[in-house]
Amino acid sequence: MLVAGGIFYGLVDVLGFKKIDTTTKLDANTLFDLVKLSFGVVAGAGALVALVVAYRRQRVDEAGAHREATRLHTERFSQAVDKLGSGSPAVRLGGVHALAGLADDAPDDSLRQTCIDVLCAYLQLPFTPDPGTDPAHQDEHHQYLALRKVRHTILRLISDHYRRPRGTHRSWQGCDLDLTGVTIDGNMNFDGATLSGGRVIFEGATFSGGTVSFRGATFSGGTVPFEGATFSAGTLSFDGATFSGGTVSFRGATFSGGTVSFHGATFLAGTVSFNGTRFTRGGVSFSGMRFPRGVVSFYSAAFSGGWVRFDRVAGEAPAGLHNAIDAAVPPVPLPLAWQPINP
């Protein structure tokens, strides 16, 4: 009431100050309109204050809800990690699915990244190789198969989540994926994924079986390093992938078996580097590849066996390829077919 009265007398004073109709007293209608205006201003100010208070209350409630969600996430995370360290493969498998579910429901990206890091760390742990099917080692063989099932489940879950479009529920695109030194002997399907954020690292990994597929994937930034990786079996496929930026590096990798295929890939920009790579067996196929502005580099690559195919390719010859062929010991015949369709 005091504020409304102050505004009312202020308006009257303004009318007097402006010399508006000073010879005539303000009539009742004008005074009533001034009173309504005064209370309207007060009501608007009160509504604004109420809005600010409600907004602050909402922020406090949201912060409290986030803290509670984080607390519950931490409790579930601890339980899942305990399961992952169990001696029972079945319990470990339950821990894997629990961590994947926690990553899906994480209240923020940092907690989701923590769950992914733990799954990657499990894959990086050393494990006992298969003792074989000798009846004397039957229990160890069964234990190996059970733990391999856990590892393969992690590989499958990771690739399943990275295939989901970024921003949708259960998508891990944009998060870091560190598979440094991991032995990959199972399938990973990244078909159609878009790798435009986060880091996907395969440095020092050993590809000893299965298929890791990036068919139809889009690489629009960042680096996917396979530096120092060993390819002894299995297939790594980039068939039909599109490279519009970033780098895929095989620097220092060793091909003693297995195949890497870029069949039908398109390089709008970016680089694929085989600098310093050693080829003793296995090979790389670039059949049908198109790279109008991309770069494929073979500087200091060493060929003592294996093969590389470049038939039906559109674009310039890869940098350093002929130097690598000339320096090969023993000399490598040319299964390296370079047949540009648009020279």
N, C-alpha and C positions, 0 to 999 in steps of 0.2 A: 504493500500500500504506500509506504514512504517513497519507494522508487517511482511508482506510478504518479504520485503527487508531485514529486520533483520534476518528472518529465512534463507533466501538464503545465505547471507554472513556467517551466522553461519555454514551452511552445508559446504560451501567452506573451512571455517577455520577448520572444523572437518576433512575434507579430507586431508588438509595440515598437520594437527596434527598427523594423522595416517600414514603419510609418504606414502600415496598411489600414486604411479606413479608420484613421484616428479620430475623426469627427463623430463616428458612430460606435456605440458600445457593441461588443460581441453579443450576438443573439443566442438564444438557448440551443438551437440546432448546432451552431458552430462550437459552443462549449461542449455539447454532448459528443460531437465528432472528435474533439480534442481528447476528451476523456477516453473514448474508445481507442484512439490511436495510442494513447499512453499505456493503457492496459495491454494493447496488442504488442507493443514493443517489449513490455515486461514478459508477456507470455512467450514471445519468440526467444528472448534471452533465457528464460527458464527452460524451454525445450532444448536449446543448445547445450545448456549445462547438463541437463538430464542425459542428452546424447553422449556427451563426453564421459560422464560417469558410467553409463552403460558400456561404452567402448572399453574403458579401463577395466571394468569388472569382467568383461568378456576376455580381455587379454590375460587377466589374472587366472580366470578359469581355464583358459587354454594352456597356460604355462603349468598349472597344476595337473591337468590331464596328461600333458606331455611327460611330466616327471613321473606320474604314476605308470604310464605306458613304458617308460624307460626302465623303471624298477621291475615291472613284470617281465620285460624283455631280458633284463639281466639275470633274473632268477631262472627263466627258461633256458637262457644261453648256458648257464652253469650246469644245469641238468643235462643238456644236450652234449656238452663237451665231456662230461663224466661218462656218458654212454659211449662216446667215440673212443675213449681210452679203455674200454672194457676188454677183457680177454675173450669174450664171446663174440664171434663174427655177427651173430644175429642181433645182439645188442648194439654193436657198432653200426650196423645197417640202420637200426632205428635212430641212432644219433645223427647219422647222415641226413635222413629225411627230416628230422627235427630241426637241424641247422638250416636246411634249405627252406623249410617253412618259416623259420624265424627271419631269414633274409627277405622273404616275401612280405612279411608283416612288420618289418622294422619301422619304427616311427620316424627315422631320418636316415639319410644316405650313409653317414659314418657308421652307424650300427649295422647296416646292410653290408658295408664293405668289410667289417670285422668278421661277419659270418662267412663271407666268401674267402677271406684270407685264411681262416681256420681250415676250410675244406681244401684249399690249395696246399697248406702246410702239411696236411695229412698225406696228400699225394707225394710230397717231397721227402717224406720219411723213408729211410732205407727199409727194404723188405727182403726176406729170404727167398731166393729163387726156387723154382720148382725142382724138388728132389727127384722127380721122375715117377714112373709107375711101378717101380720095384716093390713087390709085396713087403719087403723089409721096411720100407719107408711109407707105407700106406697112410698112416695117420698124418705124417707131415705133408703128404701130397694133398690129402683132403683139407687140411688146414690152409694150405696155400691156395687151393681153389676157392675156399670160402672167403679168404681175405681179398683175393683177386675180384670176387664178386662185389665186395665193398668198394674197391677202387674203381671198377667199371661203372658202378652206380653213380659215384661222384662225377666221373667224366660225362656220363649221360645227362645228369641233372644240370651240370654247368652249361653244356651246349644247348639243352632244351631252353634254359632261361635266357641265354644270349640270342636265341632266334626270335624271341618275342619283341615286337616293336617297342622302341623306347617310349617311356611315359605310360605304358599300359601296366596293369597289375601283373606281378611276377616277372617283370622284365629286369634283367641285370645289365642291359646295355648302358654304357657310360661308366660302369664300375671297372676297377682294375682287376686283371686276371693274371696272376703270376704263377706260371707253370715252369719256372726255372729248374732245370735238372730233373724234371719228372720223367719217368718211364711210361710212355704211352703205348700200351699193347692192346687197346680196345678202340671202339668206335667213338668219334665225336662228330656231331652233325651241326655245323654252323650255317647250313644252307639258307641263303636269303637274308642273312643277318646284315645289319648296317654297323660298321665299326667306325664311328666318327668321334668318339670320346673315350676317355679312359685308356689304360695301357693293357695290351694283350701280349704277354711275354712267353716265348718258348725257348729262351736261351739255354743252351746246354742240354735240352731235352733229348731223350732217346726214343725214336720211333721204331718199335720192334714188332709191330703187328697192327692189324685193324686198319680202319680208314678214318682220317681226319679230313672232313669235307667243308670247304668254303664255297661250294657251288652257288653261283648267282649272288654272292655276297657283294657288298659295296664298301670299299675302303676310301673314305673321304678325308682322312687326316690322321695324324699320329704315325707311330711306327709299330710294326708287328715284327719283332726280331726272332729269327731262328738261328742266331749266331752261335757257332760252336755246337749246333745240334748234330746228332748222329742218326742217319737213316739206314737202318739195317734190314728193314722189312716193312710191309704195309704200304699205304698210299696216302699222299697229301694232295688234295685236289683243290685247285682254284678255278675249275672249269666254269666259263661264263661269268666270272667275277668282273667287277668294274672298279678300276683304280683311278679315282679322280683327285688323288693327293696322297701324301704320306709315303712311307717307305716300307717295303717288305725285304728284310735283309737275311741272307744266308751266308754272311761273311764267316769264313773259317769253318763252315759245316763240312761234314764228311758223308759221302754217299758210298756205302759199302753194300747197298741193296735197297730195295724199295723204289718208289716212283713219286716224283712231284709233277703234277700236270697243271698247265695253264691253258688248256685247250679252249679256244674261243674267248679268252679273256680280252678285255678292252682297257687300254692304258690311256686315259685322257690326260693324265698328269701323274706325277709321282715316279718312284724308282723301285726296281727290283734288282737287288745286288747279290751276285754270286762271287764277289771278289774274294780271292784266297780260298775258294772252295776246292775240296779234293774229291775227285771222281775215280773210284776204283771199281765199282759195280753200280747197278741201278742206273737211273737216268732222270732227265727232265724233258718234258714235252711242252713246246710252245705252239703246237699245230693250230693253225687258224687264228692265231693271236693278232690283235690290232693295237698298235700303239702309235697314234699320230703325234703325240707330244710327250709320251712317257719315255723312260730310259731303262734299259736292261743292260747290266754291266757284268763282265766276266774278267775284269783285270786280275792278274796273278792267279787265276784258277789253274788247277793242275789236273790233267787227264791222264790216268794210267789204265783206264778202262771205262766201262759205262758208255752212256750215249746221251746226246741232246738233239732234239728234233725241232726244226724251224720251218717245216713245210707249210705252204699256203699262208704266209705271214704278210701283213700289211705294215710297212714302215721301214725305218733304217735298220741296218745290221747292228746287233748289240755291240756296245763298246767293249773293246778288249777281247772279243771272242776269237778273232783270227790270231792275235798274239798268243792266247792261251793254247790254241791248237798247234801253232808253230813250236811252242816251248814244251809240248807234251813229251814225256819220256816213259815208255817208248812212244814213237810217233803214233798218233791216233788217226786211223783212216776216217773218212768223212761219212759216217752215218749222220753227221751234222748237216742235214739238207737245208740249205738256205734258199728258199724259192719265193722271193717277194712277189706278191700279186700286184702291188702298186709301187714299183721301185722309185 
